Amino acid sequence: MTITTIMNTTISISKDLRDNLIEFGSKGETYDQILRRILDNAKERQLQELLMDEKDCVPIEDALKRAKARWQKS
């Protein structure tokens, strides 16, 4: 049997930020749940931006031409 202890902490935020957090939440959702969801969404967005970055990309047609030329059977 594994027992996990979760340590809670208190952070100080402005009332304005607290009110904005409440707007992101659903009825009955805790600040912890709201913040976890926001962080999960931010991580997902960062990953999506990384994967969708077209910098240094080669069009598929060019990549196929290069591959065929490189691995052409003799």
The first five atom37 places (N, CA, C, CB, O) and aatype in JSON, in Angstrom:
{
  "aatype": [12, 16, 9, 16, 16, 9, 12, 2, 16, 16, 9, 15, 9, 15, 11, 3, 10, 1, 3, 2, 10, 9, 6, 13, 7, 15, 11, 7, 6, 16, 18, 3, 5, 9, 10, 1, 1, 9, 10, 3, 2, 0, 11, 6, 1, 5, 10, 5, 6, 10, 10, 12, 3, 6, 11, 3, 4, 19, 14, 9, 6, 3, 0, 10, 11, 1, 0, 11, 0, 1, 17, 5, 11, 15],
  "atom_mask": [
    [1, 1, 1, 1, 1],
    [1, 1, 1, 1, 1],
    [1, 1, 1, 1, 1],
    [1, 1, 1, 1, 1],
    [1, 1, 1, 1, 1],
    [1, 1, 1, 1, 1],
    [1, 1, 1, 1, 1],
    [1, 1, 1, 1, 1],
    [1, 1, 1, 1, 1],
    [1, 1, 1, 1, 1],
    [1, 1, 1, 1, 1],
    [1, 1, 1, 1, 1],
    [1, 1, 1, 1, 1],
    [1, 1, 1, 1, 1],
    [1, 1, 1, 1, 1],
    [1, 1, 1, 1, 1],
    [1, 1, 1, 1, 1],
    [1, 1, 1, 1, 1],
    [1, 1, 1, 1, 1],
    [1, 1, 1, 1, 1],
    [1, 1, 1, 1, 1],
    [1, 1, 1, 1, 1],
    [1, 1, 1, 1, 1],
    [1, 1, 1, 1, 1],
    [1, 1, 1, 0, 1],
    [1, 1, 1, 1, 1],
    [1, 1, 1, 1, 1],
    [1, 1, 1, 0, 1],
    [1, 1, 1, 1, 1],
    [1, 1, 1, 1, 1],
    [1, 1, 1, 1, 1],
    [1, 1, 1, 1, 1],
    [1, 1, 1, 1, 1],
    [1, 1, 1, 1, 1],
    [1, 1, 1, 1, 1],
    [1, 1, 1, 1, 1],
    [1, 1, 1, 1, 1],
    [1, 1, 1, 1, 1],
    [1, 1, 1, 1, 1],
    [1, 1, 1, 1, 1],
    [1, 1, 1, 1, 1],
    [1, 1, 1, 1, 1],
    [1, 1, 1, 1, 1],
    [1, 1, 1, 1, 1],
    [1, 1, 1, 1, 1],
    [1, 1, 1, 1, 1],
    [1, 1, 1, 1, 1],
    [1, 1, 1, 1, 1],
    [1, 1, 1, 1, 1],
    [1, 1, 1, 1, 1],
    [1, 1, 1, 1, 1],
    [1, 1, 1, 1, 1],
    [1, 1, 1, 1, 1],
    [1, 1, 1, 1, 1],
    [1, 1, 1, 1, 1],
    [1, 1, 1, 1, 1],
    [1, 1, 1, 1, 1],
    [1, 1, 1, 1, 1],
    [1, 1, 1, 1, 1],
    [1, 1, 1, 1, 1],
    [1, 1, 1, 1, 1],
    [1, 1, 1, 1, 1],
    [1, 1, 1, 1, 1],
    [1, 1, 1, 1, 1],
    [1, 1, 1, 1, 1],
    [1, 1, 1, 1, 1],
    [1, 1, 1, 1, 1],
    [1, 1, 1, 1, 1],
    [1, 1, 1, 1, 1],
    [1, 1, 1, 1, 1],
    [1, 1, 1, 1, 1],
    [1, 1, 1, 1, 1],
    [1, 1, 1, 1, 1],
    [1, 1, 1, 1, 1]
  ],
  "atom_positions": [
    [[0.84, -1.18, 0.0], [0.0, 0.0, 0.0], [0.89, 1.25, 0.0], [-0.96, 0.0, 1.22], [1.78, 1.38, 0.84]],
    [[0.65, 2.16, -0.94], [1.42, 3.39, -1.04], [0.58, 4.56, -0.57], [1.9, 3.62, -2.48], [-0.57, 4.73, -0.98]],
    [[1.17, 5.34, 0.29], [0.49, 6.54, 0.78], [1.26, 7.74, 0.27], [0.39, 6.55, 2.35], [2.46, 7.87, 0.5]],
    [[0.57, 8.62, -0.44], [1.18, 9.82, -0.97], [0.73, 11.02, -0.17], [0.85, 9.99, -2.47], [-0.47, 11.22, 0.05]],
    [[1.69, 11.81, 0.27], [1.38, 13.01, 1.02], [1.53, 14.21, 0.09], [2.3, 13.16, 2.26], [2.57, 14.38, -0.54]],
    [[0.5, 15.01, 0.01], [0.54, 16.2, -0.82], [0.67, 17.4, 0.11], [-0.73, 16.32, -1.72], [-0.16, 17.63, 0.99]],
    [[1.72, 18.16, -0.12], [1.96, 19.35, 0.69], [1.3, 20.53, -0.02], [3.49, 19.6, 0.9], [1.53, 20.75, -1.2]],
    [[0.51, 21.28, 0.69], [-0.11, 22.47, 0.15], [0.7, 23.69, 0.55], [-1.57, 22.6, 0.63], [1.42, 23.67, 1.54]],
    [[0.57, 24.74, -0.23], [1.25, 25.98, 0.07], [0.29, 27.13, -0.21], [2.55, 26.13, -0.76], [-0.74, 26.96, -0.86]],
    [[0.63, 28.28, 0.28], [-0.18, 29.47, 0.06], [0.64, 30.43, -0.78], [-0.62, 30.13, 1.4], [1.81, 30.67, -0.51]],
    [[0.01, 30.99, -1.81], [0.67, 32.0, -2.61], [-0.14, 33.29, -2.52], [0.83, 31.54, -4.09], [-1.36, 33.26, -2.38]],
    [[0.55, 34.39, -2.61], [-0.12, 35.69, -2.52], [-0.34, 36.22, -3.93], [0.7, 36.69, -1.67], [0.61, 36.36, -4.7]],
    [[-1.59, 36.52, -4.25], [-1.92, 37.12, -5.55], [-2.85, 38.29, -5.31], [-2.58, 36.07, -6.51], [-3.49, 38.39, -4.26]],
    [[-2.92, 39.17, -6.28], [-3.8, 40.33, -6.14], [-5.26, 39.89, -6.24], [-3.47, 41.41, -7.23], [-5.57, 38.82, -6.78]],
    [[-6.14, 40.71, -5.73], [-7.57, 40.41, -5.82], [-8.01, 40.41, -7.28], [-8.39, 41.43, -5.02], [-8.88, 39.63, -7.67]],
    [[-7.4, 41.29, -8.08], [-7.73, 41.35, -9.5], [-7.39, 40.02, -10.19], [-6.97, 42.52, -10.18], [-8.18, 39.49, -10.97]],
    [[-6.21, 39.48, -9.9], [-5.82, 38.2, -10.48], [-6.73, 37.08, -9.97], [-4.35, 37.88, -10.16], [-7.12, 36.2, -10.73]],
    [[-7.05, 37.12, -8.69], [-7.96, 36.12, -8.13], [-9.31, 36.14, -8.84], [-8.15, 36.35, -6.62], [-9.87, 35.1, -9.16]],
    [[-9.82, 37.35, -9.09], [-11.1, 37.49, -9.78], [-11.0, 36.94, -11.21], [-11.54, 38.97, -9.8], [-11.94, 36.31, -11.7]],
    [[-9.87, 37.19, -11.87], [-9.68, 36.66, -13.21], [-9.6, 35.13, -13.2], [-8.41, 37.24, -13.83], [-10.11, 34.48, -14.1]],
    [[-8.96, 34.57, -12.18], [-8.9, 33.11, -12.06], [-10.3, 32.53, -11.88], [-8.01, 32.7, -10.87], [-10.63, 31.5, -12.47]],
    [[-11.11, 33.18, -11.07], [-12.47, 32.71, -10.84], [-13.24, 32.66, -12.16], [-13.21, 33.63, -9.83], [-14.01, 31.73, -12.39]],
    [[-13.01, 33.65, -13.03], [-13.69, 33.68, -14.33], [-13.29, 32.49, -15.2], [-13.39, 34.98, -15.05], [-14.08, 32.04, -16.04]],
    [[-12.08, 31.97, -15.02], [-11.62, 30.81, -15.78], [-12.2, 29.51, -15.25], [-10.11, 30.74, -15.77], [-12.22, 28.5, -15.95]],
    [[-12.67, 29.54, -14.02], [-13.13, 28.31, -13.38], [-14.59, 28.01, -13.64], [0.0, 0.0, 0.0], [-15.37, 28.87, -14.07]],
    [[-14.93, 26.77, -13.35], [-16.32, 26.33, -13.39], [-16.83, 26.27, -11.95], [-16.46, 24.94, -14.11], [-16.05, 26.27, -11.01]],
    [[-18.14, 26.22, -11.8], [-18.73, 26.18, -10.47], [-18.19, 24.97, -9.7], [-20.29, 26.11, -10.55], [-18.2, 23.84, -10.2]],
    [[-17.71, 25.22, -8.5], [-17.2, 24.16, -7.65], [-15.74, 23.81, -7.89], [0.0, 0.0, 0.0], [-15.18, 22.98, -7.18]],
    [[-15.12, 24.43, -8.89], [-13.72, 24.13, -9.2], [-12.81, 24.91, -8.25], [-13.4, 24.48, -10.69], [-13.04, 26.09, -8.0]],
    [[-11.79, 24.25, -7.74], [-10.86, 24.91, -6.82], [-9.82, 25.71, -7.6], [-10.16, 23.87, -5.9], [-9.64, 25.51, -8.81]],
    [[-9.13, 26.61, -6.9], [-8.04, 27.36, -7.54], [-6.98, 26.39, -8.06], [-7.41, 28.38, -6.54], [-6.44, 26.59, -9.14]],
    [[-6.7, 25.35, -7.3], [-5.72, 24.35, -7.71], [-6.14, 23.72, -9.05], [-5.57, 23.25, -6.61], [-5.32, 23.57, -9.96]],
    [[-7.39, 23.35, -9.16], [-7.89, 22.75, -10.4], [-7.83, 23.72, -11.57], [-9.32, 22.25, -10.22], [-7.46, 23.35, -12.69]],
    [[-8.19, 24.98, -11.31], [-8.16, 26.0, -12.36], [-6.72, 26.18, -12.85], [-8.74, 27.35, -11.85], [-6.46, 26.17, -14.06]],
    [[-5.8, 26.36, -11.91], [-4.4, 26.58, -12.29], [-3.8, 25.38, -13.0], [-3.57, 26.91, -11.06], [-3.04, 25.54, -13.95]],
    [[-4.13, 24.17, -12.55], [-3.63, 22.97, -13.23], [-4.13, 22.91, -14.68], [-4.07, 21.7, -12.47], [-3.37, 22.58, -15.59]],
    [[-5.39, 23.24, -14.88], [-5.96, 23.22, -16.23], [-5.31, 24.27, -17.12], [-7.47, 23.45, -16.17], [-5.01, 24.01, -18.28]],
    [[-5.09, 25.47, -16.56], [-4.44, 26.54, -17.32], [-3.02, 26.12, -17.7], [-4.42, 27.86, -16.5], [-2.6, 26.32, -18.83]],
    [[-2.29, 25.54, -16.76], [-0.92, 25.09, -17.04], [-0.9, 23.97, -18.06], [-0.24, 24.63, -15.75], [-0.06, 23.96, -18.96]],
    [[-1.81, 23.02, -17.94], [-1.89, 21.93, -18.93], [-2.16, 22.49, -20.33], [-3.01, 20.93, -18.54], [-1.54, 22.06, -21.3]],
    [[-3.08, 23.46, -20.42], [-3.37, 24.08, -21.71], [-2.17, 24.83, -22.26], [-4.56, 25.03, -21.59], [-1.9, 24.78, -23.46]],
    [[-1.44, 25.51, -21.39], [-0.26, 26.26, -21.82], [0.82, 25.3, -22.34], [0.3, 27.12, -20.66], [1.46, 25.57, -23.36]],
    [[1.02, 24.19, -21.64], [2.01, 23.19, -22.09], [1.61, 22.6, -23.43], [2.16, 22.06, -21.04], [2.45, 22.42, -24.31]],
    [[0.34, 22.29, -23.59], [-0.15, 21.73, -24.85], [0.04, 22.73, -25.99], [-1.66, 21.34, -24.73], [0.43, 22.36, -27.1]],
    [[-0.23, 23.99, -25.71], [-0.06, 25.02, -26.74], [1.41, 25.18, -27.12], [-0.63, 26.36, -26.25], [1.72, 25.33, -28.3]],
    [[2.3, 25.15, -26.14], [3.73, 25.26, -26.44], [4.18, 24.09, -27.31], [4.55, 25.29, -25.13], [4.93, 24.28, -28.27]],
    [[3.73, 22.89, -26.99], [4.09, 21.72, -27.78], [3.54, 21.85, -29.19], [3.56, 20.44, -27.11], [4.23, 21.53, -30.16]],
    [[2.3, 22.3, -29.31], [1.69, 22.47, -30.62], [2.46, 23.5, -31.45], [0.22, 22.9, -30.48], [2.71, 23.29, -32.63]],
    [[2.85, 24.61, -30.82], [3.62, 25.63, -31.54], [4.97, 25.07, -31.99], [3.82, 26.87, -30.65], [5.43, 25.37, -33.09]],
    [[5.6, 24.28, -31.15], [6.88, 23.66, -31.5], [6.72, 22.72, -32.68], [7.46, 22.91, -30.3], [7.53, 22.74, -33.61]],
    [[5.69, 21.88, -32.65], [5.48, 20.91, -33.71], [5.03, 21.54, -35.01], [4.47, 19.89, -33.26], [5.3, 21.01, -36.09]],
    [[4.33, 22.68, -34.92], [3.8, 23.31, -36.12], [4.72, 24.39, -36.68], [2.45, 23.91, -35.82], [4.38, 25.04, -37.67]],
    [[5.88, 24.59, -36.05], [6.82, 25.61, -36.52], [7.36, 25.21, -37.89], [7.98, 25.79, -35.51], [7.95, 24.14, -38.05]],
    [[7.15, 26.07, -38.87], [7.55, 25.75, -40.24], [8.95, 26.23, -40.57], [6.57, 26.37, -41.2], [9.42, 26.02, -41.69]],
    [[9.62, 26.86, -39.62], [10.98, 27.31, -39.85], [11.86, 26.08, -40.12], [11.51, 28.13, -38.63], [11.75, 25.08, -39.43]],
    [[12.71, 26.17, -41.1], [13.62, 25.08, -41.49], [12.9, 23.87, -42.07], [14.44, 24.65, -40.3], [13.48, 22.79, -42.14]],
    [[11.65, 24.03, -42.48], [10.9, 22.92, -43.09], [11.13, 22.91, -44.6], [9.39, 23.04, -42.78], [11.42, 23.94, -45.21]],
    [[11.01, 21.73, -45.17], [11.17, 21.54, -46.61], [9.85, 21.0, -47.14], [12.37, 20.57, -46.94], [9.27, 20.09, -46.56]],
    [[9.36, 21.56, -48.26], [8.13, 21.01, -48.84], [8.3, 19.52, -49.16], [7.75, 21.79, -50.12], [9.4, 19.09, -49.52]],
    [[7.25, 18.75, -49.02], [7.32, 17.3, -49.21], [7.83, 16.92, -50.59], [5.94, 16.68, -48.98], [8.55, 15.94, -50.74]],
    [[7.46, 17.71, -51.6], [7.91, 17.41, -52.96], [9.43, 17.48, -53.05], [7.27, 18.38, -53.97], [10.06, 16.61, -53.65]],
    [[10.02, 18.52, -52.45], [11.47, 18.67, -52.44], [12.14, 17.55, -51.66], [11.87, 20.03, -51.86], [13.18, 17.02, -52.07]],
    [[11.56, 17.19, -50.53], [12.12, 16.11, -49.72], [12.1, 14.79, -50.48], [11.34, 15.97, -48.4], [13.06, 14.02, -50.4]],
    [[11.02, 14.52, -51.21], [10.94, 13.28, -52.0], [11.97, 13.28, -53.12], [9.53, 13.11, -52.58], [12.6, 12.25, -53.38]],
    [[12.15, 14.41, -53.78], [13.15, 14.5, -54.85], [14.55, 14.23, -54.29], [13.11, 15.89, -55.52], [15.33, 13.49, -54.89]],
    [[14.85, 14.84, -53.15], [16.17, 14.64, -52.52], [16.36, 13.18, -52.13], [16.33, 15.55, -51.27], [17.44, 12.61, -52.33]],
    [[15.32, 12.58, -51.58], [15.42, 11.18, -51.15], [15.63, 10.26, -52.34], [14.15, 10.77, -50.38], [16.46, 9.35, -52.29]],
    [[14.89, 10.48, -53.4], [15.03, 9.64, -54.6], [16.43, 9.78, -55.18], [13.97, 10.01, -55.65], [17.02, 8.79, -55.6]],
    [[16.95, 10.99, -55.23], [18.29, 11.21, -55.76], [19.35, 10.58, -54.88], [18.56, 12.71, -55.91], [20.33, 10.03, -55.37]],
    [[19.15, 10.66, -53.59], [20.15, 10.13, -52.64], [20.17, 8.61, -52.64], [19.87, 10.65, -51.24], [21.24, 8.0, -52.58]],
    [[19.0, 8.0, -52.69], [18.91, 6.54, -52.57], [18.55, 5.86, -53.88], [17.9, 6.17, -51.53], [17.92, 4.81, -53.89]],
    [[18.95, 6.47, -54.97], [18.68, 5.92, -56.28], [19.47, 4.63, -56.47], [19.04, 6.94, -57.38], [20.66, 4.56, -56.16]],
    [[18.8, 3.62, -56.98], [19.46, 2.33, -57.19], [20.41, 2.47, -58.37], [18.42, 1.18, -57.43], [20.07, 3.1, -59.38]],
    [[21.58, 1.89, -58.24], [22.59, 1.97, -59.32], [22.34, 0.91, -60.35], [24.01, 1.83, -58.75], [23.08, 0.81, -61.32]]
  ]
}
